[in-house]
């Protein structure tokens, strides 16, 4: 852990907390897949699935891949359907996949290596939102979330 500003004890404490969190009980939550996010998607835009709209404001779980993070420890990351090798904030939007979900964590957390499959649990929010700190605009996100490796 030298050089990254994280002590081994801090990393182990956070991982233990996460394993005891609601992610450990993700099977009890409604599961959403990337394939179930939209009712339609085309040239004119997209429409969220009725089930996704109905679950807005509720705790749900999803599985996917953590996109390459900006820093080793963060309060958010981007969940994708497929593993990515590119930084989502370093490329044009033409290179960025449509099926993504922003995950806002409960606390700053060490993130896993990009491309690792994770299961996340959090409160689903649907609708356009510009993050006040980063300016990143999302259409769908999980708040008050935690994750674990799949």
Buried (B, 14 or more C-beta within 10 A) or exposed (E): EEEEEBEEEEBEEBBEEBEEBBBBEBEEBBEBEBEEBBEEEEEEEBEBBEEBEEBBEEBBBBBBBBBBBBEEBBBBBBBBBEBBEEEBBEEEEEEBEEBBBBBBBBEEBBBBEBBEEBBBBBBBBBEEBEEEEEEBEBBBBBBEBBBBBE
